[in-house]
Amino acid sequence: MLFLFSIYVKIVLTRAVIKMKLNLTDTLYALSFALDTVQYEMGGISNEHGKHVAFISYFMGKYLNYPNDKLNDLVGLAILHDNAFTEYVREEYNEGKFFDYDELSNEEDITKLRNGFLSLPRHNVIGEENIRLIPFKTDVKDVILYHHENADGSGPLKKKDYETNEMAQIIHIADMMDVLFDLKNISKKEYKDAIIKIKKLENRLFSKHMVDVLINSFTYKEVKILQTEGVISYLEKNLESHVLDYTDEEIKNICLFFAKIIDYKSSITKNHSLGVAEKCYIMSKYYNFSDDKAIRFYFAGAFHDIGKLIINNDILEKPGKLSETEFEYIKNHAKATELILSKIEGIEDITSWAGHHHEKLDGSGYNKSLSAKDLSFEDRLLACIDIYQALTEKRSYKDKFIHDDSIKIMYDMALDNKIDINIVKDIEKCFKE
């Protein structure tokens, strides 16, 4: 206990000076696929929805002459505008009864949409609380909170257009543009019809100003770019982003933000990613990692299961033993984690540690069947921490194990040449109490 207290004191005393370089916009681009996938699975919202909203918002912000920092923040907010979706589903709509977006066809359907599950302020409130964890460069207060407000005050929080900020209004109209129309396949004639429908909602759902900005900035030319070039590749080439130094507190807040999204996807893994991250930080101090390496290892722990966002919940939450086919499917999450993180420049070490967390010393792990000679100490350490965290958590197929029982299982694995026995000994000592 004294040992853990001494580690805590060291962490507190050094917290203010730790920095980590990160391209935040690049990070959001990389994670957008996973975010859209989980939203599609749990709510039926069109795949690539977040990216499409970001794409439309980019052109609207550019038309309004937003400076680069504000434009970056607008795109980031658009990608994350439904960040509370998994958390909201678990807390408010656990029965999974959602409005079918495919049935939208007329104004009556639009009214149903506006007064359906998105009409509850909780969706926006949770999202607004979460977004405050992200260190944006400009003032983004209340953008997520008000992004479902209607111009006439009929939205969930009854705010009229002049009571909400411009970025919230941009995301609102971009959101509805993607929800109501199939932008990936829309023809030029269908686009013109879509604009006519949007104009009919002027001064009701959207202000005249926002409708004019949309029409002038997001023409069919931009739709064709979306359809042929792709959102992320275009934004990467045309929107300047920056690699910045973030404090350990800022990095931990970014990790907390995404860990909540990862863990809330499945009720049985709530708090798993953050638990792994916290233990990664404690063990990194035990092994005298540098401050910079410790925060990077924390980042790896928080994001090690980001690939699970693409895995169907029916498999993640299956109470019984997985079939061979199901197990092969769920193994894809480690590969997906490595693929997603590999898109973020400058975190190659983190990508390796997180991507290798299911590898085993004897080569029987996944996703690359690496063996002892291929696995770094950090790879082995994160693998052991992940196992310990999972053993001490309740799952659909088991109750949680106490520390001693968890360590016994891990010793058996080590003796079977699956994991590093010396690391198991150190975990036993660190988390004994």
Phi and psi in degrees as a GROMACS rama.xvg file:
@    title "Ramachandran Plot"
@    xaxis  label "Phi"
@    yaxis  label "Psi"
@TYPE xy
-60.8541  -37.4645  LEU-2
-62.4926  -47.2775  PHE-3
-64.1001  -37.0367  LEU-4
-63.5322  -40.0102  PHE-5
-65.3048  -36.6717  SER-6
-64.4094  -43.3103  ILE-7
-60.6225  -44.3601  TYR-8
-60.9321  -42.0397  VAL-9
-63.8081  -40.7247  LYS-10
-62.2657  -45.9352  ILE-11
-62.7609  -43.563  VAL-12
-68.0313  -29.029  LEU-13
-99.7528  -4.07417  THR-14
-55.4369  -42.0973  ARG-15
-69.9246  -20.1761  ALA-16
-102.331  -9.75509  VAL-17
-73.9442  133.204  ILE-18
-131.621  151.353  LYS-19
-140.582  133.461  MET-20
-80.313  134.803  LYS-21
-155.512  137.647  LEU-22
-92.1982  99.7265  ASN-23
-64.699  -42.3293  LEU-24
-62.5884  -43.4868  THR-25
-57.7875  -40.861  ASP-26
-63.019  -43.4027  THR-27
-66.1265  -38.7379  LEU-28
-59.2909  -46.4873  TYR-29
-63.0924  -36.273  ALA-30
-89.5039  -7.4348  LEU-31
-62.8278  -35.459  SER-32
-61.8726  -45.9417  PHE-33
-65.0397  -40.0273  ALA-34
-62.9434  -43.2478  LEU-35
-68.0837  -35.3319  ASP-36
-63.8806  -45.4847  THR-37
-68.8088  -34.0767  VAL-38
-67.0942  -37.7099  GLN-39
-65.9912  -44.093  TYR-40
-66.0674  -44.0408  GLU-41
-89.8946  -17.0778  MET-42
-133.777  -2.71634  GLY-43
74.6494  10.555  GLY-44
-76.7391  142.111  ILE-45
-52.6463  137.921  SER-46
-62.0364  145.714  ASN-47
70.9335  18.869  GLU-48
-59.7859  -49.5141  HIS-49
-59.538  -41.6663  GLY-50
-65.0196  -40.9431  LYS-51
-63.7337  -43.0198  HIS-52
-62.8675  -39.8014  VAL-53
-63.8116  -40.4823  ALA-54
-63.6257  -48.3003  PHE-55
-63.3916  -43.3001  ILE-56
-61.9416  -37.2713  SER-57
-58.4992  -48.2926  TYR-58
-68.6495  -33.9563  PHE-59
-69.0658  -42.5897  MET-60
-65.2002  -37.9217  GLY-61
-65.5139  -40.6632  LYS-62
-61.1955  -33.7622  TYR-63
-86.4916  8.10586  LEU-64
62.0957  38.831  ASN-65
-64.8977  136.124  TYR-66
-66.5579  165.725  PRO-67
-57.5463  -45.0245  ASN-68
-61.1682  -43.6629  ASP-69
-68.0902  -36.522  LYS-70
-66.8406  -41.9643  LEU-71
-59.6614  -44.1197  ASN-72
-65.7319  -38.7429  ASP-73
-61.9909  -45.6818  LEU-74
-62.9403  -43.4921  VAL-75
-61.8498  -44.0583  GLY-76
-63.2841  -38.396  LEU-77
-64.5712  -42.525  ALA-78
-60.2097  -37.1164  ILE-79
-100.297  11.9346  LEU-80
-61.9124  -27.4671  HIS-81
-107.487  34.1188  ASP-82
-60.1118  -25.432  ASN-83
-86.7549  6.96017  ALA-84
-58.3815  -51.7447  PHE-85
-66.2602  -39.6259  THR-86
-65.2482  -41.8687  GLU-87
-64.0819  -42.5751  TYR-88
-58.6082  -46.1543  VAL-89
-67.0391  -37.8977  ARG-90
-87.5572  -34.5722  GLU-91
-113.67  -30.7798  GLU-92
-130.252  53.8213  TYR-93
-67.3537  -17.6561  ASN-94
-77.548  -12.1943  GLU-95
74.4656  28.2853  GLY-96
-95.3962  105.626  LYS-97
-122.099  158.18  PHE-98
-69.3833  137.541  PHE-99
-84.9142  106.27  ASP-100
-63.4827  -26.2395  TYR-101
-67.2545  -16.5244  ASP-102
-90.1959  -3.32014  GLU-103
-63.9488  126.609  LEU-104
-146.775  -25.7014  SER-105
-144.667  -175.676  ASN-106
-65.5092  -30.3983  GLU-107
-63.9877  -40.4874  GLU-108
-65.481  -38.97  ASP-109
-61.487  -41.0553  ILE-110
-62.4635  -41.2576  THR-111
-59.7998  -42.242  LYS-112
-61.9861  -47.9323  LEU-113
-66.6392  -28.4201  ARG-114
-105.366  10.764  ASN-115
-87.9785  -145.346  GLY-116
-64.9926  -25.3917  PHE-117
-76.8664  -11.9953  LEU-118
-75.8562  -17.4389  SER-119
-73.2967  124.62  LEU-120
-56.9378  -24.0433  PRO-121
-56.7103  -37.4198  ARG-122
-57.8283  -44.394  HIS-123
-76.7401  -36.8352  ASN-124
-65.0902  -46.3846  VAL-125
-61.2049  -44.0127  ILE-126
-61.5721  -40.5272  GLY-127
-65.1532  -41.5618  GLU-128
-62.6067  -43.6317  GLU-129
-64.8106  -42.6745  ASN-130
-65.3883  -21.3937  ILE-131
-67.2756  -13.1229  ARG-132
-76.1774  -19.8407  LEU-133
-89.3006  127.365  ILE-134
-81.2939  72.8291  PRO-135
-67.5607  158.938  PHE-136
-83.3866  -27.5079  LYS-137
-115.854  178.256  THR-138
-76.566  112.874  ASP-139
-116.836  18.0039  VAL-140
-59.1053  131.268  LYS-141
71.4931  5.12015  ASP-142
-64.0102  -50.8938  VAL-143
-70.0308  -38.0164  ILE-144
-56.9611  -38.2643  LEU-145
-106.706  13.4888  TYR-146
-77.7564  0.0245658  HIS-147
-115.239  13.8727  HIS-148
-79.9075  142.053  GLU-149
-97.0894  151.966  ASN-150
-59.1196  -32.5627  ALA-151
-89.7385  4.96037  ASP-152
85.0659  12.0923  GLY-153
-90.8355  6.11065  SER-154
-76.4475  -177.365  GLY-155
-61.5015  -33.8543  PRO-156
-105.075  7.26717  LEU-157
60.1426  32.4693  LYS-158
-95.8001  132.091  LYS-159
-83.6385  168.965  LYS-160
-57.045  -39.3351  ASP-161
-73.252  -7.58767  TYR-162
-98.154  -3.08986  GLU-163
-117.994  157.139  THR-164
-81.378  164.002  ASN-165
-64.9331  -40.3955  GLU-166
-64.4052  -35.8009  MET-167
-62.7396  -40.628  ALA-168
-67.8256  -36.9927  GLN-169
-62.5229  -49.0317  ILE-170
-64.9913  -35.6888  ILE-171
-59.9186  -50.8838  HIS-172
-73.0696  -33.9033  ILE-173
-66.8153  -39.5133  ALA-174
-59.092  -49.7126  ASP-175
-68.7482  -32.7075  MET-176
-60.3543  -41.1894  MET-177
-77.9462  -34.7652  ASP-178
-67.297  -41.0883  VAL-179
-84.0779  -21.8263  LEU-180
-133.775  144.333  PHE-181
-83.2044  85.2322  ASP-182
-64.5877  -27.5934  LEU-183
-67.5076  -24.3451  LYS-184
-128.013  3.37278  ASN-185
-67.257  135.627  ILE-186
-86.5198  171.977  SER-187
-62.4082  -42.4932  LYS-188
-64.4676  -43.3039  LYS-189
-64.5427  -34.968  GLU-190
-63.1467  -44.8471  TYR-191
-60.5097  -40.6989  LYS-192
-64.5081  -37.5132  ASP-193
-63.3199  -42.0043  ALA-194
-64.1824  -38.5786  ILE-195
-60.4489  -42.2919  ILE-196
-65.8776  -39.7189  LYS-197
-63.5163  -41.2637  ILE-198
-63.9939  -30.617  LYS-199
-68.2164  -18.9875  LYS-200
-94.0374  4.18968  LEU-201
-62.4874  135.84  GLU-202
69.1223  5.00918  ASN-203
-113.75  -69.9966  ARG-204
-85.7707  -36.6332  LEU-205
-129.394  148.866  PHE-206
-71.3605  157.406  SER-207
-59.3688  -38.9361  LYS-208
-59.0517  -45.5012  HIS-209
-67.6752  -38.0441  MET-210
-63.0507  -43.1487  VAL-211
-62.9271  -42.3096  ASP-212
-62.5323  -43.9733  VAL-213
-60.5192  -48.6985  LEU-214
-62.8918  -38.7361  ILE-215
-80.4777  -23.929  ASN-216
-104.1  -30.6976  SER-217
-115.914  78.2937  PHE-218
-87.4506  -177.524  THR-219
-67.5807  -22.7997  TYR-220
-59.3901  -43.2929  LYS-221
-70.5235  -33.8299  GLU-222
-60.8952  -42.5644  VAL-223
-64.7217  -34.6911  LYS-224
-62.396  -44.6382  ILE-225
-58.2578  -42.1647  LEU-226
-74.5823  -31.6234  GLN-227
-106.398  -41.5479  THR-228
-92.2723  -30.9473  GLU-229
94.7535  147.407  GLY-230
-67.3234  -55.6111  VAL-231
-66.3183  -42.3201  ILE-232
-62.501  -37.2037  SER-233
-68.9368  -46.1337  TYR-234
-64.1392  -38.9973  LEU-235
-60.8306  -34.7607  GLU-236
-82.5039  -26.4164  LYS-237
-114.019  -12.1326  ASN-238
-116.499  113.991  LEU-239
-69.8913  127.909  GLU-240
-119.133  169.066  SER-241
-131.477  143.56  HIS-242
-88.499  118.882  VAL-243
-120.595  158.805  LEU-244
-86.7472  124.077  ASP-245
-113.933  141.96  TYR-246
-69.6859  165.258  THR-247
-60.316  -34.8918  ASP-248
-65.7312  -41.4076  GLU-249
-66.0054  -42.7868  GLU-250
-62.7993  -42.6158  ILE-251
-64.8142  -34.581  LYS-252
-67.9975  -40.0959  ASN-253
-60.6448  -44.4836  ILE-254
-62.737  -42.406  CYS-255
-61.4309  -42.1115  LEU-256
-56.0263  -51.9588  PHE-257
-77.335  -30.8118  PHE-258
-62.041  -36.4542  ALA-259
-64.2874  -40.3323  LYS-260
-65.2997  -44.6119  ILE-261
-62.6878  -50.7481  ILE-262
-75.0966  -29.761  ASP-263
-75.8757  -12.8102  TYR-264
-59.5889  -38.3055  LYS-265
-124.054  129.504  SER-266
-64.8873  -21.7731  SER-267
-84.0103  -11.0741  ILE-268
-115.566  16.9488  THR-269
-57.0779  128.379  LYS-270
77.0353  3.33574  ASN-271
-63.9388  -49.7498  HIS-272
-62.352  -42.8794  SER-273
-68.2543  -35.7913  LEU-274
-62.4985  -41.4244  GLY-275
-64.6881  -44.1708  VAL-276
-60.318  -45.263  ALA-277
-64.0496  -39.2826  GLU-278
-71.7868  -31.2305  LYS-279
-60.9  -40.8929  CYS-280
-68.8862  -42.6901  TYR-281
-62.984  -45.382  ILE-282
-68.4995  -32.3636  MET-283
-65.6192  -33.7251  SER-284
-73.1152  -35.6795  LYS-285
-59.8945  -38.9526  TYR-286
-91.3377  8.97607  TYR-287
59.8238  37.9626  ASN-288
-62.2752  152.085  PHE-289
-63.4839  159.897  SER-290
-57.6643  -41.8682  ASP-291
-62.7524  -44.3008  ASP-292
-68.6803  -35.206  LYS-293
-62.4636  -42.6232  ALA-294
-72.3175  -30.7601  ILE-295
-68.8406  -38.0228  ARG-296
-68.5996  -35.7544  PHE-297
-60.1093  -44.8543  TYR-298
-58.916  -44.4774  PHE-299
-61.0774  -41.9222  ALA-300
-63.7245  -40.7269  GLY-301
-67.1801  -32.9333  ALA-302
-103.562  4.49128  PHE-303
-62.0519  -26.521  HIS-304
-107.357  20.0251  ASP-305
-58.3857  -29.0179  ILE-306
-65.4755  -18.4696  GLY-307
-69.0096  -14.254  LYS-308
-65.1089  -21.1207  LEU-309
-94.1303  -2.14202  ILE-310
-91.5334  133.371  ILE-311
-63.4068  136.677  ASN-312
-64.2703  -26.5262  ASN-313
-59.5563  -32.2659  ASP-314
-84.1684  -43.2482  ILE-315
-60.1142  -34.8305  LEU-316
-106.83  12.403  GLU-317
-61.6946  125.244  LYS-318
-72.9517  -28.4971  PRO-319
-95.9057  -171.998  GLY-320
-70.3987  139.249  LYS-321
-72.5323  144.641  LEU-322
-71.9937  168.424  SER-323
-60.1324  -40.8296  GLU-324
-65.2783  -42.426  THR-325
-64.9295  -40.029  GLU-326
-66.4303  -39.8826  PHE-327
-62.0923  -36.3475  GLU-328
-67.4503  -45.8238  TYR-329
-69.0649  -24.4122  ILE-330
-63.3003  -19.8429  LYS-331
-62.9835  -18.1311  ASN-332
-66.3163  -32.3851  HIS-333
-67.9652  -40.7367  ALA-334
-64.8986  -40.6951  LYS-335
-64.9868  -39.8015  ALA-336
-57.438  -48.1316  THR-337
-64.6908  -39.6936  GLU-338
-65.4342  -45.0757  LEU-339
-63.3897  -49.0658  ILE-340
-69.5405  -25.8143  LEU-341
-66.1473  -15.6267  SER-342
-80.6737  -8.4005  LYS-343
-98.4822  117.271  ILE-344
-66.9178  136.329  GLU-345
88.996  6.37595  GLY-346
-123.599  38.5313  ILE-347
-59.5162  -37.7329  GLU-348
-65.8187  -42.6477  ASP-349
-61.9081  -41.6371  ILE-350
-59.5405  -42.7467  THR-351
-65.1247  -49.97  SER-352
-59.295  -46.6852  TRP-353
-69.8962  -39.7023  ALA-354
-71.6092  -19.6127  GLY-355
-103.581  16.2389  HIS-356
-73.3691  -6.88793  HIS-357
-113.456  11.7434  HIS-358
-78.0325  153.073  GLU-359
-124.475  152.001  LYS-360
-60.1193  -30.8895  LEU-361
-89.1956  6.18885  ASP-362
84.7569  7.19054  GLY-363
-90.7316  2.15194  SER-364
-87.1391  -165.693  GLY-365
-145.822  153.503  TYR-366
-102.803  -3.14263  ASN-367
-114.458  1.7904  LYS-368
54.4905  42.4261  SER-369
-72.5864  155.788  LEU-370
-119.311  -178.597  SER-371
-50.3567  -43.4849  ALA-372
-65.7844  -20.4738  LYS-373
-95.2496  -12.4258  ASP-374
-102.107  126.058  LEU-375
-72.8221  168.043  SER-376
-59.9647  -40.1866  PHE-377
-66.1501  -37.8018  GLU-378
-58.3671  -47.1493  ASP-379
-65.7443  -40.0248  ARG-380
-65.6012  -47.0836  LEU-381
-63.4882  -37.7684  LEU-382
-60.3535  -43.7965  ALA-383
-67.9618  -40.8609  CYS-384
-63.5309  -41.9126  ILE-385
-60.7367  -43.3016  ASP-386
-64.032  -46.1612  ILE-387
-61.6287  -44.738  TYR-388
-61.4814  -43.5628  GLN-389
-65.4914  -39.7667  ALA-390
-64.9693  -34.6592  LEU-391
-88.5998  8.23247  THR-392
-110.772  150.901  GLU-393
-77.5712  135.642  LYS-394
-126.83  171  ARG-395
-63.6427  -25.1561  SER-396
-106.031  2.59426  TYR-397
-163.139  159.882  LYS-398
-85.0829  166.294  ASP-399
-74.9829  147.245  LYS-400
-95.1792  147.092  PHE-401
-73.7011  168.652  ILE-402
-53.2758  -51.8083  HIS-403
-61.2072  -42.3676  ASP-404
-67.1283  -37.3619  ASP-405
-63.5049  -44.6408  SER-406
-64.4151  -38.8081  ILE-407
-60.1657  -43.445  LYS-408
-62.423  -40.5931  ILE-409
-68.7485  -35.7192  MET-410
-63.0823  -39.6468  TYR-411
-62.3541  -40.0178  ASP-412
-65.6053  -38.9917  MET-413
-66.4082  -41.6883  ALA-414
-66.7049  -22.72  LEU-415
-90.0541  10.346  ASP-416
63.3682  35.495  ASN-417
-94.6799  -43.832  LYS-418
-132.581  168.286  ILE-419
-77.6658  116.647  ASP-420
-66.3043  -31.9214  ILE-421
-68.4162  -36.1205  ASN-422
-68.8511  -38.3101  ILE-423
-59.7678  -42.1515  VAL-424
-60.8603  -40.6208  LYS-425
-70.9431  -37.503  ASP-426
-64.511  -39.5791  ILE-427
-58.2909  -43.9518  GLU-428
-70.1139  -44.7104  LYS-429
-65.6284  -39.3433  CYS-430
-110.638  17.7728  PHE-431
-54.5394  -41.2591  LYS-432
